[in-house]
Amino acid sequence: MDPLIRAEVVIGENTKQLLIERNVTLSLRAIKVRNINAEIRELTADVIADKVVIQGVLHKQIFFVGEDNIVHHQAEDVSFSTFVDVPGAEPGMNVQLHPIIETVIYNLLTPTLLHQKVVIEFFVKITETRQLNILTGTGPLVRVDQVVGENTKQELFENFVTLANPAIKIDDITVKIQDIETHVIEDKVIIQGVIHKQIFYVGTNNVEYHQGEDIEFSTFVDVPGALPGMDVEVVPVVEFVHFDLRDATTLLQKVVVEFFAKVTESVQINVALGPGALLKLETVVGENTNQILVENLFTLPVPAIKIREIVARIEDISTEVIEDKVIIQGVLHKQIFFIGTDNLEHHQAEDIPFSTFVDIIGATPGTNVRVDSRIETILFELEDSTTLRQKVVIEFFVKVTQTQQLLVQIVSPYYL
């Protein structure tokens, strides 16, 4: 069966150059300009019909030699806006934007007046996330998100709230879902979050008041085939808000939220190239596995008679790709539970920084990397009442990919 995948279809791309020309008055009289460093900050991109609107700030650092023969520094921020034509672009599509400062030209017109020209090139790519049945074949090996399943569920949340001031009417209640956390278990997606409400009401003194309310919630969506470790996307939509002022300070609220959950699994397939859809895909450069042993001695804060348990997890993982290698750094976070000589259970946390590398032939700086880590073994031994020896074995699975555009044969596209 041809796999159903979730991929980014390339709608179009384009390049545009922007010239920013400006005179700036220096704070001191200058005899020459040593250098101007420029960078792009606060860059935003909005997709409209057939265009991408770009806004940002050109930040410049001007170094000049004053009449005192000392190098001085002056900063300047210039706001800019432009647009790039991309036929087929529509609001809601994905945008990839890469700015490059191509040229910085400057000329000291007078001892205090500096003329500057900066040329910026913007590369814009527009994609749209779709679900497609693609044909497998003998083409490149790519990493894709295969759709396991998706489902929708509506949930009614009802509660009473006591207003801070007596009210004669409710003007409005705005609701949004925030702080969403998800957990995939077998055939289900567990969803937790907060319903954030802003209540606007008119008091008995004819003054409008505002009162905020946060309601924690948890629910689940059935997705047959889902398993722990798979990826999930959840989209909540507030469908209905109803309120009823029961008395001057008691407000009944009902909120209906629809949860859409999609579960995907990262797989590798060889695609069939040919007429079909131009997709932005991750071609597999290589993958490898490595294990490390993190061993250390730890001094307990109080004497112990036994170690009950050590719970560990990997945090703050960062990677750097160099030639044929991926360097991995992170923190091994441990929680140590032990019984003291007072026969009470104590807890002590410990963080151990670590670094290692994994050989992957073909890896180069700029390629993409994905790291999956798991703790295989935790061994511990109480050498004396306060000295604890620990050994933790961590396994890293590393996959390196390169983003490419491929024309792939498809069976039938399905828009998200």
C-alpha positions, 0 to 999 in steps of 0.5 A, a space after each residue: 500500500 502506498 504510504 500516506 504522508 504529511 509533507 510540504 508541497 512547494 508552491 513557489 519561491 522567489 528572490 528580491 534585492 532591497 537597497 537601503 540608502 541613508 545619511 547619518 550624522 556622526 556624533 563626533 567629527 571624523 577623518 575616516 570610517 574604519 568599518 560598518 557591520 550590519 545585521 538583520 533583526 526583528 524579521 517578520 514575514 506575512 503571507 498574503 495573496 501572491 505576495 510575502 510582506 517582509 518587515 524588519 530592522 537593519 542594525 548597523 554598528 559604525 566604527 570611525 576614526 575621530 579627529 583625536 585619532 581614536 576609533 569611536 563607535 555609533 549604532 544605528 537602527 533603520 526599519 524597512 519593509 518590502 514584499 516579494 512576489 510569489 504567485 500562488 501564495 495564500 494566507 496561512 501557508 508556510 514561509 521560509 525566509 533567508 536574508 543576506 546582506 550582500 553589500 555595505 557601501 559608505 562614503 564620508 561626505 563631510 566630517 560629520 555626515 556619512 552616506 551609506 548604501 546597504 543591499 539586502 537579498 531576500 530568498 522566499 519559499 512558500 510551502 503548504 502542508 498537505 497529506 499525500 499518497 506517494 509512490 515508493 520506488 528506487 529514488 532517494 531515501 527520505 525521512 517522512 512523517 507517515 500519518 498513523 491516524 487522526 480524529 476529532 473530539 468535542 468537549 463541554 467544559 462547564 463551571 461557575 465563577 464568582 464575580 469580584 463585583 455585583 453585575 447587572 449584565 455580562 458584556 462578553 467572554 473571550 476564550 482561548 486554549 493555551 499551555 497545551 501538553 500532549 502524551 501519546 499512549 496506545 490508541 489515544 492522545 492525552 491532552 492537557 492545558 488551560 482554558 483562559 477566559 476574560 470576562 467583561 461585565 457591567 457592574 451595578 454602578 454602570 462601570 464595565 469590569 474585567 476579570 480573568 479566569 484560568 481553568 485547567 483541563 484534561 481530555 483524550 482523543 481516540 486515534 487507533 494505531 497510536 503508540 507511545 513515542 509517536 509524534 502528535 499535532 493537536 489543534 483546539 478550536 473554541 466552537 461555542 461560549 455560553 454564559 448565564 448570570 444566575 445572580 449578581 455575582 454568580 456566573 455559569 459558563 459553558 465552553 465547547 472546544 473541538 480538539 483535532 489530533 493527528 498522529 504521525 510516525 517518522 519513517 524512511 522510504 525510497 520515493 519514486 521520482 517523476 511528474 507529480 508534486 514538488 515536495 520539500 523533503 529530508 533526504 537521508 545522509 546517514 544514521 548511527 548509534 552510540 552508547 556512552 557510560 556516565 560514571 561518577 561519585 556523589 556525596 550524599 548530604 546525610 548518611 544513608 543505609 540504602 539507596 531506594 531508587 535513582 530516576 534519570 532523564 536527559 535534558 538540554 540536548 544540543 548538537 553540532 554537525 562537523 565533517 562526518 560527525 555529530 557532536 552531542 552535549 546535554 545534561 543527565 538529570 538524576 533524582 536520588 531517593 535514599 533511606 537515611 540513618 534516621 530511617 526517613 526517605 530523603 531526596 537529592 537531585 544531581 545534574 551531570 553535563 556530558 558530551 560525546 560524538 557519533 560518526 556519520 559519514 557524509 555529515 557536513 555543517 549545515 545539514 539537519 540532525 535528529 537525536 533520539 536518546 534513551 537511558 539503558 541502564 542505571 547502576 548504583 552502589 553505596 560505597 560508604 554511608 555518604 559516598 554513592 557510585 553511579 553508572 548510567 548507560 545512555 544510547 543515542 540514535 542520530 539521523 542526519 538529513 539534507 533538505 531538498 526539493 524533489 518532484 515525487 510521483 503521487 497517487 492522490 493529494 489530500 489537503 489538510 
